[in-house]
């Protein structure tokens, strides 16, 4: 059910081509979800710690061109 709803939303967005859609339906999906221990607020705080991190901080970026990014 999760896969069908997720793929339906992707299809409705128009951002996924037909070949990728076929691939999504040809694979078995394993969705593991359980009730959060502390409630929704704790889940949002937990995810926020990971989704709002900077991958490469500005001081590490040395050069940006049309084809590459150099960083230390």
TORDOVO-95095 format. One record per atom (N, C-alpha, C, O, CB): residue in three letters; atom name; x, y, z; residue number from 1. Coordinates in nm, 4 decimals. Glycine has a CB too. Example, Ala and Ser with C-alpha at 12.3 -4.5 7.8 and 13.67 -1.06 7.14 Angstrom:
2
[site ALA, N, [1.3190, -0.5690, 0.7800], 1]
[site ALA, CA, [1.2300, -0.4500, 0.7800], 1]
[site ALA, C, [1.3200, -0.3300, 0.7800], 1]
[site ALA, O, [1.4236, -0.3319, 0.8465], 1]
[site ALA, CB, [1.1308, -0.4473, 0.9046], 1]
[site SER, N, [1.2850, -0.2250, 0.7080], 2]
[site SER, CA, [1.3670, -0.1060, 0.7140], 2]
[site SER, C, [1.2900, 0.0030, 0.7870], 2]
[site SER, O, [1.3409, 0.1138, 0.8039], 2]
[site SER, CB, [1.4084, -0.0598, 0.5725], 2]
! end
This chain:
72
[site UNK, N, [0.0827, -0.1179, 0.0000], 1]
[site UNK, CA, [0.0000, 0.0000, 0.0000], 1]
[site UNK, C, [0.0883, 0.1259, 0.0000], 1]
[site UNK, O, [0.0598, 0.2222, -0.0712], 1]
[site UNK, CB, [-0.0947, -0.0011, 0.1213], 1]
[site UNK, N, [0.1966, 0.1242, 0.0814], 2]
[site UNK, CA, [0.2866, 0.2395, 0.0881], 2]
[site UNK, C, [0.3450, 0.2687, -0.0498], 2]
[site UNK, O, [0.3457, 0.3831, -0.0953], 2]
[site UNK, CB, [0.3999, 0.2146, 0.1903], 2]
[site UNK, N, [0.3946, 0.1623, -0.1161], 3]
[site UNK, CA, [0.4574, 0.1811, -0.2468], 3]
[site UNK, C, [0.3587, 0.2397, -0.3461], 3]
[site UNK, O, [0.3935, 0.3316, -0.4202], 3]
[site UNK, CB, [0.5127, 0.0486, -0.2996], 3]
[site UNK, N, [0.2360, 0.1886, -0.3494], 4]
[site UNK, CA, [0.1361, 0.2371, -0.4444], 4]
[site UNK, C, [0.1053, 0.3843, -0.4217], 4]
[site UNK, O, [0.0962, 0.4610, -0.5176], 4]
[site UNK, CB, [0.0081, 0.1547, -0.4336], 4]
[site UNK, N, [0.0892, 0.4244, -0.2973], 5]
[site UNK, CA, [0.0590, 0.5650, -0.2678], 5]
[site UNK, C, [0.1787, 0.6551, -0.3008], 5]
[site UNK, O, [0.1621, 0.7632, -0.3574], 5]
[site UNK, CB, [0.0198, 0.5813, -0.1192], 5]
[site UNK, N, [0.2990, 0.6097, -0.2649], 6]
[site UNK, CA, [0.4197, 0.6875, -0.2899], 6]
[site UNK, C, [0.4409, 0.7069, -0.4397], 6]
[site UNK, O, [0.4661, 0.8184, -0.4853], 6]
[site UNK, CB, [0.5420, 0.6188, -0.2272], 6]
[site UNK, N, [0.4307, 0.5989, -0.5154], 7]
[site UNK, CA, [0.4524, 0.6069, -0.6598], 7]
[site UNK, C, [0.3413, 0.6882, -0.7266], 7]
[site UNK, O, [0.3672, 0.7591, -0.8239], 7]
[site UNK, CB, [0.4594, 0.4655, -0.7212], 7]
[site UNK, N, [0.2182, 0.6790, -0.6759], 8]
[site UNK, CA, [0.1090, 0.7601, -0.7308], 8]
[site UNK, C, [0.1392, 0.9091, -0.7140], 8]
[site UNK, O, [0.1131, 0.9884, -0.8044], 8]
[site UNK, CB, [-0.0250, 0.7246, -0.6620], 8]
[site UNK, N, [0.1939, 0.9469, -0.5994], 9]
[site UNK, CA, [0.2305, 1.0869, -0.5779], 9]
[site UNK, C, [0.3449, 1.1282, -0.6700], 9]
[site UNK, O, [0.3449, 1.2398, -0.7221], 9]
[site UNK, CB, [0.2699, 1.1101, -0.4313], 9]
[site UNK, N, [0.4418, 1.0402, -0.6906], 10]
[site UNK, CA, [0.5500, 1.0701, -0.7841], 10]
[site UNK, C, [0.4952, 1.0901, -0.9246], 10]
[site UNK, O, [0.5318, 1.1849, -0.9942], 10]
[site UNK, CB, [0.6548, 0.9579, -0.7834], 10]
[site UNK, N, [0.4074, 0.9999, -0.9649], 11]
[site UNK, CA, [0.3492, 1.0082, -1.0986], 11]
[site UNK, C, [0.2706, 1.1390, -1.1144], 11]
[site UNK, O, [0.2801, 1.2049, -1.2180], 11]
[site UNK, CB, [0.2574, 0.8864, -1.1253], 11]
[site UNK, N, [0.1942, 1.1758, -1.0132], 12]
[site UNK, CA, [0.1143, 1.2984, -1.0189], 12]
[site UNK, C, [0.2021, 1.4231, -1.0267], 12]
[site UNK, O, [0.1626, 1.5238, -1.0854], 12]
[site UNK, CB, [0.0229, 1.3072, -0.8972], 12]
[site UNK, N, [0.3214, 1.4162, -0.9672], 13]
[site UNK, CA, [0.4109, 1.5321, -0.9688], 13]
[site UNK, C, [0.4719, 1.5539, -1.1064], 13]
[site UNK, O, [0.5152, 1.6646, -1.1383], 13]
[site UNK, CB, [0.5214, 1.5151, -0.8655], 13]
[site UNK, N, [0.4756, 1.4474, -1.1893], 14]
[site UNK, CA, [0.5320, 1.4588, -1.3227], 14]
[site UNK, C, [0.6829, 1.4670, -1.3258], 14]
[site UNK, O, [0.7408, 1.4990, -1.4296], 14]
[site UNK, CB, [0.4762, 1.5772, -1.3895], 14]
[site UNK, N, [0.7485, 1.4385, -1.2133], 15]
[site UNK, CA, [0.8938, 1.4531, -1.2063], 15]
[site UNK, C, [0.9696, 1.3228, -1.2299], 15]
[site UNK, O, [1.0924, 1.3209, -1.2215], 15]
[site UNK, CB, [0.9321, 1.5087, -1.0729], 15]
[site UNK, N, [0.8982, 1.2136, -1.2594], 16]
[site UNK, CA, [0.9631, 1.0836, -1.2770], 16]
[site UNK, C, [0.9239, 1.0270, -1.4126], 16]
[site UNK, O, [0.8063, 1.0277, -1.4493], 16]
[site UNK, CB, [0.9242, 0.9849, -1.1627], 16]
[site UNK, N, [1.0238, 0.9776, -1.4879], 17]
[site UNK, CA, [0.9937, 0.9228, -1.6207], 17]
[site UNK, C, [0.9426, 0.7792, -1.6109], 17]
[site UNK, O, [0.9494, 0.7165, -1.5052], 17]
[site UNK, CB, [1.1185, 0.9280, -1.7102], 17]
[site UNK, N, [0.8919, 0.7292, -1.7216], 18]
[site UNK, CA, [0.8307, 0.5965, -1.7259], 18]
[site UNK, C, [0.9265, 0.4837, -1.6921], 18]
[site UNK, O, [0.8876, 0.3867, -1.6270], 18]
[site UNK, CB, [0.7731, 0.5725, -1.8609], 18]
[site UNK, N, [1.0523, 0.4952, -1.7360], 19]
[site UNK, CA, [1.1493, 0.3889, -1.7092], 19]
[site UNK, C, [1.1730, 0.3740, -1.5589], 19]
[site UNK, O, [1.1814, 0.2625, -1.5074], 19]
[site UNK, CB, [1.2824, 0.4180, -1.7815], 19]
[site UNK, N, [1.1835, 0.4859, -1.4901], 20]
[site UNK, CA, [1.2027, 0.4793, -1.3456], 20]
[site UNK, C, [1.0781, 0.4232, -1.2778], 20]
[site UNK, O, [1.0894, 0.3472, -1.1817], 20]
[site UNK, CB, [1.2364, 0.6184, -1.2891], 20]
[site UNK, N, [0.9611, 0.4592, -1.3259], 21]
[site UNK, CA, [0.8368, 0.4051, -1.2696], 21]
[site UNK, C, [0.8351, 0.2532, -1.2802], 21]
[site UNK, O, [0.7991, 0.1840, -1.1849], 21]
[site UNK, CB, [0.7140, 0.4646, -1.3414], 21]
[site UNK, N, [0.8745, 0.2012, -1.3974], 22]
[site UNK, CA, [0.8790, 0.0558, -1.4146], 22]
[site UNK, C, [0.9759, -0.0075, -1.3172], 22]
[site UNK, O, [0.9475, -0.1134, -1.2612], 22]
[site UNK, CB, [0.9181, 0.0197, -1.5577], 22]
[site UNK, N, [1.0897, 0.0558, -1.2963], 23]
[site UNK, CA, [1.1887, 0.0037, -1.2018], 23]
[site UNK, C, [1.1328, 0.0029, -1.0600], 23]
[site UNK, O, [1.1533, -0.0929, -0.9854], 23]
[site UNK, CB, [1.3177, 0.0870, -1.2073], 23]
[site UNK, N, [1.0626, 0.1088, -1.0230], 24]
[site UNK, CA, [1.0064, 0.1163, -0.8879], 24]
[site UNK, C, [0.9078, 0.0032, -0.8621], 24]
[site UNK, O, [0.9036, -0.0514, -0.7519], 24]
[site UNK, CB, [0.9376, 0.2508, -0.8665], 24]
[site UNK, N, [0.8289, -0.0322, -0.9621], 25]
[site UNK, CA, [0.7306, -0.1383, -0.9425], 25]
[site UNK, C, [0.7889, -0.2774, -0.9610], 25]
[site UNK, O, [0.7268, -0.3752, -0.9193], 25]
[site UNK, CB, [0.6158, -0.1195, -1.0370], 25]
[site UNK, N, [0.9066, -0.2897, -1.0224], 26]
[site UNK, CA, [0.9649, -0.4220, -1.0430], 26]
[site UNK, C, [1.0405, -0.4726, -0.9201], 26]
[site UNK, O, [1.0731, -0.5910, -0.9120], 26]
[site UNK, CB, [1.0582, -0.4190, -1.1624], 26]
[site UNK, N, [1.0680, -0.3858, -0.8263], 27]
[site UNK, CA, [1.1403, -0.4233, -0.7049], 27]
[site UNK, C, [1.0432, -0.4469, -0.5904], 27]
[site UNK, O, [0.9390, -0.3819, -0.5820], 27]
[site UNK, CB, [1.2422, -0.3147, -0.6667], 27]
[site UNK, N, [1.0779, -0.5408, -0.5017], 28]
[site UNK, CA, [1.0016, -0.5574, -0.3782], 28]
[site UNK, C, [1.0451, -0.4504, -0.2798], 28]
[site UNK, O, [1.1646, -0.4262, -0.2626], 28]
[site UNK, CB, [1.0213, -0.6998, -0.3179], 28]
[site UNK, N, [0.9504, -0.3874, -0.2163], 29]
[site UNK, CA, [0.9807, -0.2843, -0.1176], 29]
[site UNK, C, [0.9613, -0.3429, 0.0205], 29]
[site UNK, O, [0.8665, -0.4175, 0.0449], 29]
[site UNK, CB, [0.8918, -0.1587, -0.1374], 29]
[site UNK, N, [1.0522, -0.3084, 0.1112], 30]
[site UNK, CA, [1.0379, -0.3459, 0.2514], 30]
[site UNK, C, [1.0285, -0.2164, 0.3301], 30]
[site UNK, O, [1.1250, -0.1405, 0.3384], 30]
[site UNK, CB, [1.1578, -0.4361, 0.3013], 30]
[site UNK, N, [0.9132, -0.1921, 0.3868], 31]
[site UNK, CA, [0.8913, -0.0703, 0.4641], 31]
[site UNK, C, [0.8807, -0.1098, 0.6100], 31]
[site UNK, O, [0.7909, -0.1847, 0.6485], 31]
[site UNK, CB, [0.7633, 0.0064, 0.4165], 31]
[site UNK, N, [0.9725, -0.0592, 0.6911], 32]
[site UNK, CA, [0.9708, -0.0875, 0.8340], 32]
[site UNK, C, [0.9343, 0.0410, 0.9068], 32]
[site UNK, O, [1.0096, 0.1384, 0.9044], 32]
[site UNK, CB, [1.1085, -0.1434, 0.8832], 32]
[site UNK, N, [0.8219, 0.0405, 0.9695], 33]
[site UNK, CA, [0.7785, 0.1589, 1.0435], 33]
[site UNK, C, [0.7111, 0.1130, 1.1720], 33]
[site UNK, O, [0.6280, 0.0222, 1.1709], 33]
[site UNK, CB, [0.6820, 0.2476, 0.9579], 33]
[site UNK, N, [0.7470, 0.1755, 1.2806], 34]
[site UNK, CA, [0.6809, 0.1436, 1.4062], 34]
[site UNK, C, [0.6469, 0.2731, 1.4779], 34]
[site UNK, O, [0.7000, 0.3792, 1.4450], 34]
[site UNK, CB, [0.7700, 0.0527, 1.4950], 34]
[site UNK, N, [0.5603, 0.2641, 1.5737], 35]
[site UNK, CA, [0.5166, 0.3805, 1.6483], 35]
[site UNK, C, [0.6367, 0.4448, 1.7185], 35]
[site UNK, O, [0.7160, 0.3745, 1.7810], 35]
[site UNK, CB, [0.4074, 0.3417, 1.7506], 35]
[site UNK, N, [0.6509, 0.5777, 1.7088], 36]
[site UNK, CA, [0.7623, 0.6447, 1.7771], 36]
[site UNK, C, [0.7485, 0.6311, 1.9280], 36]
[site UNK, O, [0.6378, 0.6337, 1.9817], 36]
[site UNK, CB, [0.7686, 0.7936, 1.7377], 36]
[site UNK, N, [0.8611, 0.6167, 1.9954], 37]
[site UNK, CA, [0.8601, 0.5956, 2.1395], 37]
[site UNK, C, [0.8084, 0.7166, 2.2163], 37]
[site UNK, O, [0.7267, 0.7024, 2.3073], 37]
[site UNK, CB, [0.9985, 0.5612, 2.1869], 37]
[site UNK, N, [0.8552, 0.8340, 2.1805], 38]
[site UNK, CA, [0.8202, 0.9513, 2.2596], 38]
[site UNK, C, [0.7090, 1.0354, 2.2028], 38]
[site UNK, O, [0.6597, 1.1260, 2.2701], 38]
[site UNK, CB, [0.9381, 1.0353, 2.2763], 38]
[site UNK, N, [0.6685, 1.0083, 2.0820], 39]
[site UNK, CA, [0.5645, 1.0884, 2.0196], 39]
[site UNK, C, [0.6188, 1.1682, 1.9029], 39]
[site UNK, O, [0.7392, 1.1677, 1.8775], 39]
[site UNK, CB, [0.5015, 1.1812, 2.1211], 39]
[site UNK, N, [0.5313, 1.2363, 1.8322], 40]
[site UNK, CA, [0.5708, 1.3099, 1.7110], 40]
[site UNK, C, [0.6762, 1.4170, 1.7359], 40]
[site UNK, O, [0.7651, 1.4357, 1.6527], 40]
[site UNK, CB, [0.4498, 1.3742, 1.6493], 40]
[site UNK, N, [0.6686, 1.4866, 1.8467], 41]
[site UNK, CA, [0.7640, 1.5946, 1.8739], 41]
[site UNK, C, [0.9074, 1.5407, 1.8799], 41]
[site UNK, O, [0.9989, 1.6017, 1.8245], 41]
[site UNK, CB, [0.7283, 1.6657, 2.0063], 41]
[site UNK, N, [0.9267, 1.4285, 1.9460], 42]
[site UNK, CA, [1.0605, 1.3701, 1.9562], 42]
[site UNK, C, [1.1107, 1.3212, 1.8210], 42]
[site UNK, O, [1.2299, 1.3300, 1.7917], 42]
[site UNK, CB, [1.0604, 1.2549, 2.0561], 42]
[site UNK, N, [1.0200, 1.2699, 1.7388], 43]
[site UNK, CA, [1.0602, 1.2242, 1.6055], 43]
[site UNK, C, [1.1079, 1.3417, 1.5216], 43]
[site UNK, O, [1.2106, 1.3320, 1.4545], 43]
[site UNK, CB, [0.9436, 1.1522, 1.5349], 43]
[site UNK, N, [1.0349, 1.4522, 1.5247], 44]
[site UNK, CA, [1.0738, 1.5710, 1.4482], 44]
[site UNK, C, [1.2080, 1.6243, 1.4971], 44]
[site UNK, O, [1.2921, 1.6625, 1.4157], 44]
[site UNK, CB, [0.9657, 1.6806, 1.4590], 44]
[site UNK, N, [1.2295, 1.6277, 1.6278], 45]
[site UNK, CA, [1.3580, 1.6742, 1.6808], 45]
[site UNK, C, [1.4713, 1.5829, 1.6369], 45]
[site UNK, O, [1.5793, 1.6306, 1.6021], 45]
[site UNK, CB, [1.3534, 1.6822, 1.8339], 45]
[site UNK, N, [1.4478, 1.4514, 1.6381], 46]
[site UNK, CA, [1.5489, 1.3547, 1.5959], 46]
[site UNK, C, [1.5842, 1.3745, 1.4481], 46]
[site UNK, O, [1.7017, 1.3832, 1.4125], 46]
[site UNK, CB, [1.4990, 1.2108, 1.6204], 46]
[site UNK, N, [1.4825, 1.3815, 1.3631], 47]
[site UNK, CA, [1.5084, 1.3997, 1.2202], 47]
[site UNK, C, [1.5741, 1.5335, 1.1916], 47]
[site UNK, O, [1.6597, 1.5431, 1.1036], 47]
[site UNK, CB, [1.3791, 1.3880, 1.1414], 47]
[site UNK, N, [1.5352, 1.6365, 1.2649], 48]
[site UNK, CA, [1.5921, 1.7692, 1.2456], 48]
[site UNK, C, [1.7412, 1.7744, 1.2678], 48]
[site UNK, O, [1.8113, 1.8531, 1.2041], 48]
[site UNK, CB, [1.5261, 1.8659, 1.3362], 48]
[site UNK, N, [1.7902, 1.6914, 1.3574], 49]
[site UNK, CA, [1.9349, 1.6887, 1.3824], 49]
[site UNK, C, [2.0122, 1.6420, 1.2597], 49]
[site UNK, O, [2.1286, 1.6780, 1.2423], 49]
[site UNK, CB, [1.9665, 1.5977, 1.5012], 49]
[site UNK, N, [1.9483, 1.5621, 1.1747], 50]
[site UNK, CA, [2.0166, 1.5069, 1.0585], 50]
[site UNK, C, [1.9825, 1.5800, 0.9296], 50]
[site UNK, O, [2.0675, 1.5899, 0.8411], 50]
[site UNK, CB, [1.9829, 1.3617, 1.0439], 50]
[site UNK, N, [1.8626, 1.6307, 0.9166], 51]
[site UNK, CA, [1.8225, 1.6923, 0.7901], 51]
[site UNK, C, [1.8684, 1.8364, 0.7776], 51]
[site UNK, O, [1.8657, 1.8911, 0.6673], 51]
[site UNK, CB, [1.6732, 1.6862, 0.7753], 51]
[site UNK, N, [1.9098, 1.8991, 0.8844], 52]
[site UNK, CA, [1.9491, 2.0396, 0.8782], 52]
[site UNK, C, [2.0990, 2.0597, 0.8986], 52]
[site UNK, O, [2.1436, 2.1697, 0.9315], 52]
[site UNK, CB, [1.8729, 2.1187, 0.9817], 52]
[site UNK, N, [2.1767, 1.9526, 0.8790], 53]
[site UNK, CA, [2.3221, 1.9652, 0.8873], 53]
[site UNK, C, [2.3773, 2.0092, 0.7522], 53]
[site UNK, O, [2.3203, 1.9785, 0.6475], 53]
[site UNK, CB, [2.3868, 1.8314, 0.9317], 53]
[site UNK, N, [2.4868, 2.0802, 0.7559], 54]
[site UNK, CA, [2.5545, 2.1239, 0.6344], 54]
[site UNK, C, [2.6509, 2.0140, 0.5918], 54]
[site UNK, O, [2.7321, 1.9680, 0.6720], 54]
[site UNK, CB, [2.6295, 2.2596, 0.6562], 54]
[site UNK, N, [2.6424, 1.9716, 0.4660], 55]
[site UNK, CA, [2.7286, 1.8649, 0.4167], 55]
[site UNK, C, [2.8747, 1.9105, 0.4110], 55]
[site UNK, O, [2.9639, 1.8420, 0.4610], 55]
[site UNK, CB, [2.6820, 1.8186, 0.2779], 55]
[site UNK, N, [2.8976, 2.0253, 0.3505], 56]
[site UNK, CA, [3.0328, 2.0828, 0.3426], 56]
[site UNK, C, [3.0201, 2.2290, 0.3799], 56]
[site UNK, O, [2.9527, 2.3053, 0.3106], 56]
[site UNK, CB, [3.0972, 2.0653, 0.1985], 56]
[site UNK, N, [3.0834, 2.2684, 0.4876], 57]
[site UNK, CA, [3.0726, 2.4074, 0.5309], 57]
[site UNK, C, [3.1470, 2.4997, 0.4343], 57]
[site UNK, O, [3.2409, 2.4579, 0.3666], 57]
[site UNK, CB, [3.1277, 2.4237, 0.6739], 57]
[site UNK, N, [3.1045, 2.6233, 0.4293], 58]
[site UNK, CA, [3.1586, 2.7205, 0.3331], 58]
[site UNK, C, [3.3091, 2.7367, 0.3433], 58]
[site UNK, O, [3.3751, 2.7539, 0.2408], 58]
[site UNK, CB, [3.0931, 2.8546, 0.3531], 58]
[site UNK, N, [3.3656, 2.7319, 0.4622], 59]
[site UNK, CA, [3.5102, 2.7540, 0.4747], 59]
[site UNK, C, [3.5914, 2.6395, 0.4156], 59]
[site UNK, O, [3.7108, 2.6560, 0.3906], 59]
[site UNK, CB, [3.5477, 2.7727, 0.6205], 59]
[site UNK, N, [3.5292, 2.5232, 0.3926], 60]
[site UNK, CA, [3.6005, 2.4102, 0.3313], 60]
[site UNK, C, [3.5963, 2.4155, 0.1795], 60]
[site UNK, O, [3.6756, 2.3472, 0.1146], 60]
[site UNK, CB, [3.5414, 2.2787, 0.3791], 60]
[site UNK, N, [3.5070, 2.4938, 0.1206], 61]
[site UNK, CA, [3.4956, 2.5029, -0.0251], 61]
[site UNK, C, [3.6049, 2.5959, -0.0769], 61]
[site UNK, O, [3.6124, 2.7127, -0.0387], 61]
[site UNK, CB, [3.3539, 2.5540, -0.0678], 61]
[site UNK, N, [3.6894, 2.5416, -0.1647], 62]
[site UNK, CA, [3.8034, 2.6172, -0.2173], 62]
[site UNK, C, [3.7745, 2.6802, -0.3522], 62]
[site UNK, O, [3.8187, 2.7919, -0.3793], 62]
[site UNK, CB, [3.9239, 2.5276, -0.2289], 62]
[site UNK, N, [3.6991, 2.6083, -0.4392], 63]
[site UNK, CA, [3.6729, 2.6595, -0.5737], 63]
[site UNK, C, [3.5483, 2.5912, -0.6304], 63]
[site UNK, O, [3.5257, 2.4722, -0.6083], 63]
[site UNK, CB, [3.7958, 2.6365, -0.6670], 63]
[site UNK, N, [3.4680, 2.6686, -0.7038], 64]
[site UNK, CA, [3.3496, 2.6155, -0.7699], 64]
[site UNK, C, [3.3552, 2.6579, -0.9157], 64]
[site UNK, O, [3.3661, 2.7766, -0.9462], 64]
[site UNK, CB, [3.2179, 2.6650, -0.7011], 64]
[site UNK, N, [3.3477, 2.5598, -1.0060], 65]
[site UNK, CA, [3.3424, 2.5880, -1.1496], 65]
[site UNK, C, [3.2153, 2.5240, -1.2063], 65]
[site UNK, O, [3.1356, 2.4659, -1.1326], 65]
[site UNK, CB, [3.4711, 2.5340, -1.2233], 65]
[site UNK, N, [3.1978, 2.5355, -1.3385], 66]
[site UNK, CA, [3.0818, 2.4738, -1.4023], 66]
[site UNK, C, [3.0866, 2.3216, -1.3942], 66]
[site UNK, O, [2.9825, 2.2566, -1.4035], 66]
[site UNK, CB, [3.0729, 2.5175, -1.5474], 66]
[site UNK, N, [3.2052, 2.2637, -1.3772], 67]
[site UNK, CA, [3.2201, 2.1196, -1.3831], 67]
[site UNK, C, [3.2624, 2.0535, -1.2531], 67]
[site UNK, O, [3.2503, 1.9317, -1.2393], 67]
[site UNK, CB, [3.3171, 2.0863, -1.4866], 67]
[site UNK, N, [3.3119, 2.1315, -1.1572], 68]
[site UNK, CA, [3.3602, 2.0675, -1.0342], 68]
[site UNK, C, [3.3592, 2.1624, -0.9161], 68]
[site UNK, O, [3.3510, 2.2844, -0.9300], 68]
[site UNK, CB, [3.5003, 2.0138, -1.0546], 68]
[site UNK, N, [3.3680, 2.1011, -0.7999], 69]
[site UNK, CA, [3.3805, 2.1751, -0.6740], 69]
[site UNK, C, [3.5007, 2.1182, -0.6012], 69]
[site UNK, O, [3.5095, 1.9975, -0.5790], 69]
[site UNK, CB, [3.2494, 2.1649, -0.5858], 69]
[site UNK, N, [3.5937, 2.2060, -0.5639], 70]
[site UNK, CA, [3.7108, 2.1634, -0.4867], 70]
[site UNK, C, [3.6879, 2.2046, -0.3410], 70]
[site UNK, O, [3.6469, 2.3167, -0.3110], 70]
[site UNK, CB, [3.8444, 2.2268, -0.5440], 70]
[site UNK, N, [3.7159, 2.1094, -0.2522], 71]
[site UNK, CA, [3.7030, 2.1418, -0.1089], 71]
[site UNK, C, [3.8116, 2.0701, -0.0315], 71]
[site UNK, O, [3.8706, 1.9733, -0.0794], 71]
[site UNK, CB, [3.5625, 2.1024, -0.0543], 71]
[site UNK, N, [3.8370, 2.1185, 0.0877], 72]
[site UNK, CA, [3.9410, 2.0596, 0.1724], 72]
[site UNK, C, [3.8775, 1.9836, 0.2854], 72]
[site UNK, O, [3.9479, 1.9262, 0.3685], 72]
[site UNK, CB, [4.0358, 2.1672, 0.2273], 72]
! end
